[in-house]
Amino acid sequence: MSVEVTEGPDQGAVWHYGDPMREQRQLEQGSALVDLSHRDVVTITGPDRLTWLHSLTTQHLEHLAAGVGTTTLVLDPQGHLEHVLYGVDDGTTFWAHTEPGAGAAAAEWLDRMRFMMRVEVADRSAEFGLVWAPAALELPAAPAVATRAGEDSLGGRELFLAREAVPALLADRDRAGMWAYEARRIAAGVPRFGLDTDQRAIPNELGLLGVAVHLDKGCYRGQETVARVHTLGRPPRRLALLHLDGSVNELPATGDPLLLDGRQVGFAGSSARHHELGPIALGLVKRNVPIDAALIVGGEVEIAASQEALVDPEVGLHVRARL
């Protein structure tokens, strides 16, 4: 018996298959697959695709080897996140997945930036799906058109495959739903665009330097902000893992305020019940809030929260983010 997500960006995806705690343990044991086919897929083809992407985004891509997974960002001129691409190149095509519903906007923006470059951009979400698989789990190679593994792929690999091939790959195998997958992601401190970020978020606040931002490449839109904050240190806010009061049945809603002595000092992002850690969430907290300060998550029900630092409040040239 499966239960679907009924709201939010993952609406329509499987929330769990009947036992979300067992599914989390199966992910840890490396036996379960996760259907991520609700995420959008964008492809970029053409001989100039990597040098072109290199010039537009935050990652060093012009010499990206085939089969090497990467994450790259499109920033606005002030360094705020606009698009996130989790990608891999297969030698002829750059395959990327992004948040549900974000593929069309990302493809449209990229297409406007083509100018005279020999590239073609397409939103392929209707044709291709995505499945997460543990790194060591043996699977038939034929169905996947591309496979991505990166620092933010939660110790597994992401398989791009034709939508009609997804049911056969999942059939007769252990499967985990989005509850288990999200609990694993949150515990790993991997932020998700649109859930753990707002319109003001910059990469330095989220621990994305190195993972999605190359600090020694040429100019790209928004680089001045990233470089300045990195050089001077002390980003305005920092990502934190929140350990929530387990005596409260509710979990925070995305965007609920984080309070210290009645004053808002940040907001809660995604949350889940973890099979070992209990209720957890990611939060974006003002830099000057002490790491050992006990916070309250405001909302319909107030929830006490302690912090675990994911990004050092002094991060800069003298201190690296924990990646």
C-alpha positions in Angstrom: 0.0 0.0 0.0 1.4 3.4 -1.0 0.5 6.8 0.2 1.0 9.9 -2.0 2.2 13.4 -1.1 -0.9 15.6 -1.2 0.6 19.1 -1.2 3.8 21.0 -1.8 6.4 20.5 -4.6 6.4 16.7 -4.3 2.6 16.4 -4.7 1.8 13.2 -6.5 5.0 11.4 -5.5 4.9 8.4 -3.2 5.2 9.6 0.5 5.7 6.0 1.8 4.9 2.4 1.0 3.4 1.6 4.4 6.4 1.6 6.7 8.5 4.8 6.4 10.9 3.9 9.3 11.7 0.5 7.7 12.1 2.3 4.3 14.7 4.6 5.9 16.6 1.6 7.2 16.5 0.1 3.8 18.1 3.2 2.3 20.9 3.0 4.9 21.4 -0.6 4.1 21.6 0.1 0.4 18.7 -2.0 -0.8 15.9 0.4 -1.7 15.1 2.6 -4.7 13.3 5.9 -4.7 11.1 7.1 -7.6 12.0 10.8 -8.2 10.2 11.1 -11.5 8.1 14.0 -10.3 11.3 16.1 -10.6 11.9 18.0 -13.9 14.5 17.0 -16.5 16.4 19.5 -18.8 18.8 18.5 -21.5 21.4 20.6 -23.3 23.0 19.4 -26.5 25.4 20.8 -29.0 29.2 21.1 -29.3 29.4 24.4 -27.2 27.2 23.2 -24.3 29.9 22.8 -21.6 31.8 26.0 -22.4 28.5 27.9 -22.6 27.2 26.5 -19.3 30.6 27.3 -17.8 30.2 31.0 -18.7 26.7 31.2 -17.3 26.7 29.3 -14.1 28.7 28.9 -10.9 30.5 25.6 -11.5 33.7 24.8 -13.6 32.2 22.9 -16.5 34.2 23.6 -19.7 36.4 20.4 -19.2 33.8 18.3 -17.4 34.5 14.7 -18.1 31.7 12.4 -19.3 30.0 10.6 -16.4 31.1 13.0 -13.7 28.2 14.4 -11.7 28.1 18.0 -10.8 25.8 20.7 -9.4 25.7 24.2 -10.7 23.7 27.3 -10.0 22.2 30.2 -11.9 22.4 33.4 -9.8 20.8 36.8 -10.2 23.1 39.8 -10.4 23.0 40.2 -6.6 24.1 36.6 -6.1 20.7 35.2 -5.1 19.8 31.7 -6.3 17.5 31.5 -9.3 18.0 28.0 -10.7 19.8 24.8 -9.6 20.9 22.1 -12.0 22.0 18.7 -10.8 23.7 17.4 -13.9 26.0 15.0 -15.7 27.3 15.0 -19.2 27.4 11.8 -21.3 29.7 13.1 -24.0 27.0 14.5 -26.3 24.2 15.7 -23.9 24.2 17.5 -20.5 21.4 15.9 -18.5 20.1 17.8 -15.5 17.3 17.4 -13.0 15.8 20.3 -11.0 12.9 21.0 -8.7 9.3 19.9 -9.7 7.8 22.5 -11.9 11.1 24.4 -12.3 12.3 22.8 -15.5 10.3 24.9 -17.9 11.6 28.2 -16.4 15.2 27.0 -16.3 15.0 25.8 -19.9 13.4 29.1 -21.0 16.1 31.2 -19.2 18.9 29.1 -20.7 17.4 29.2 -24.1 17.4 33.0 -24.0 21.1 33.0 -23.3 22.1 31.0 -26.4 22.9 33.9 -28.7 25.2 32.4 -31.4 26.3 29.4 -29.3 25.8 26.0 -30.8 23.5 24.6 -28.1 20.0 23.4 -27.9 18.0 23.4 -24.6 14.9 21.3 -24.0 12.6 20.6 -21.1 12.4 16.8 -21.2 10.3 16.3 -18.1 7.4 14.6 -20.0 9.7 12.0 -21.6 12.2 11.2 -18.8 12.0 10.3 -15.2 14.5 9.9 -12.4 15.2 7.1 -9.9 17.6 7.3 -6.9 19.6 4.1 -6.3 22.1 3.1 -3.6 25.7 3.3 -4.9 26.5 -0.4 -4.6 23.1 -1.8 -5.6 23.4 -3.9 -8.8 20.9 -2.8 -11.5 20.5 -3.5 -15.2 22.5 -0.9 -17.1 20.4 -0.7 -20.2 17.4 1.4 -19.0 19.4 4.4 -17.8 20.4 7.0 -20.4 22.6 8.8 -17.9 23.7 8.3 -14.3 24.7 11.0 -11.9 26.5 10.7 -8.6 27.7 13.8 -6.7 28.6 15.1 -3.2 24.9 15.9 -2.8 23.4 12.7 -4.1 23.1 11.2 -0.6 25.6 8.4 -1.1 23.7 7.0 -4.1 23.3 7.6 -7.8 20.5 9.2 -9.8 19.4 7.4 -12.9 17.8 9.3 -15.8 15.6 7.0 -17.8 12.6 7.0 -20.1 9.4 7.3 -18.2 8.0 4.0 -19.6 11.1 2.2 -18.1 10.6 3.4 -14.5 7.9 0.9 -13.5 9.9 -2.1 -14.7 13.0 -0.9 -12.8 11.0 -0.5 -9.6 9.1 -3.7 -9.9 9.9 -6.5 -7.4 12.5 -4.3 -5.6 12.6 -2.6 -2.2 11.2 0.9 -2.6 11.3 3.9 -0.3 9.1 7.0 -0.5 9.7 10.7 -0.2 9.4 10.6 3.6 12.5 8.3 3.9 14.4 10.1 1.2 13.7 13.6 2.7 14.7 12.4 6.1 18.0 11.1 4.7 18.6 14.4 2.9 17.8 16.6 5.8 20.0 14.6 8.1 22.8 14.9 5.6 22.4 18.7 5.6 21.7 19.0 1.9 19.4 22.0 1.3 16.7 22.0 -1.3 16.0 25.0 -3.5 12.6 26.6 -2.7 12.1 24.7 0.5 15.3 25.6 2.5 16.0 28.8 0.6 14.2 32.1 0.1 14.6 34.9 -2.5 17.5 36.4 -0.6 19.5 33.2 -0.2 23.1 33.2 -1.5 25.4 30.1 -1.9 27.7 31.1 1.0 24.8 30.7 3.5 24.0 27.2 2.4 27.3 25.4 2.4 27.3 25.3 -1.4 30.9 26.5 -2.0 32.8 23.7 -3.6 29.7 21.5 -4.1 28.0 23.9 -6.5 30.3 26.9 -6.7 33.8 26.9 -8.1 35.8 29.7 -6.5 38.7 29.8 -9.0 36.8 30.2 -12.3 36.1 33.1 -14.5 33.2 35.6 -14.2 29.6 34.6 -14.0 26.5 36.5 -13.0 26.4 37.0 -9.3 30.1 36.2 -8.8 30.9 39.5 -7.1 28.6 38.8 -4.2 29.8 35.2 -3.7 33.5 36.3 -3.9 33.0 39.3 -1.6 31.3 37.3 1.1 33.8 34.5 0.8 36.8 37.0 1.1 35.4 38.9 4.0 33.7 36.0 5.7 30.6 36.1 7.8 27.6 35.5 5.5 24.4 37.1 6.7 22.8 33.8 7.6 23.8 30.2 8.0 22.2 26.8 7.4 21.6 24.7 10.5 20.2 21.3 11.3 17.4 21.7 13.8 16.7 18.9 16.3 13.1 19.3 17.3 11.2 18.5 20.5 10.0 15.0 20.0 7.2 15.3 22.5 5.3 17.5 20.0 3.3 15.5 17.3 3.5 18.2 14.6 6.3 19.1 12.3 7.0 22.7 11.3 5.6 24.1 8.1 8.0 25.3 5.5 8.7 29.0 6.2 7.6 28.9 9.9 9.6 31.6 11.8 12.6 30.7 14.1 12.3 32.7 17.3 14.9 33.6 19.9 13.5 35.5 22.9 10.4 36.3 20.9 12.4 37.8 18.0 12.5 36.2 14.6 16.0 35.1 13.7 15.4 32.9 10.7 12.9 30.4 9.2 12.4 26.6 9.1 12.7 24.8 5.8 12.0 21.2 5.2 11.3 18.8 8.0 10.8 15.0 8.6 10.8 12.3 11.2 14.1 10.4 11.1 14.3 6.8 12.2 17.2 7.5 14.5 17.4 11.3 15.1 13.7 11.8 15.6 12.0 15.0 14.2 14.5 17.2 12.4 14.5 20.2 10.1 16.7 22.5 8.2 16.7 26.2 9.1 18.3 29.3 7.8 19.4 31.3 10.8 21.0 34.8 11.3 24.7 34.6 11.6 24.9 36.4 15.0 22.6 33.9 16.7 24.8 31.7 19.0 25.0 28.1 17.8 24.1 26.9 21.3 21.0 29.1 21.6 17.7 27.2 22.0 15.2 28.3 19.4 11.5 28.1 19.1 9.8 27.3 15.8 6.7 29.4 15.6 3.6 28.4 13.8 0.3 26.9 14.8 2.1 24.9 17.4 5.4 26.1 18.9 8.2 23.6 18.9 11.5 23.9 20.7 14.6 23.3 18.6 18.4 23.0 19.2 20.9 23.7 16.5 23.6 21.7 14.8 25.9 23.9 12.7 26.1 23.1 9.0 27.7 26.3 7.9 30.2 28.0 10.2 29.0 31.6 11.1 32.5 32.9 10.4 32.9 31.0 7.1 35.2 32.7 4.5 38.7 32.4 3.3 39.9 31.5 6.8 37.2 28.8 7.4 35.7 26.4 4.9 32.0 25.3 5.0 31.4 21.7 6.0 30.7 20.1 2.6 
